[in-house]
């Protein structure tokens, strides 16, 4: 594994850190990762006693 591959792995780990709901999308060209996208979702929990509260923690 070369230095460039290790750099991408580190970036992926950083994108995954703290992600509760969402996705990580890797774009690969010619066998190499060229782009990483992180989509995070905030989910609202239904409750009969109080208004919906976001579940995202930061």
Buried (B, 14 or more C-beta within 10 A) or exposed (E): EEEEEEEBEEEBEEBEEEBEEBEEEEEEEEEEBEEBEBEBEEEEEEEEEEEEEEEBEE
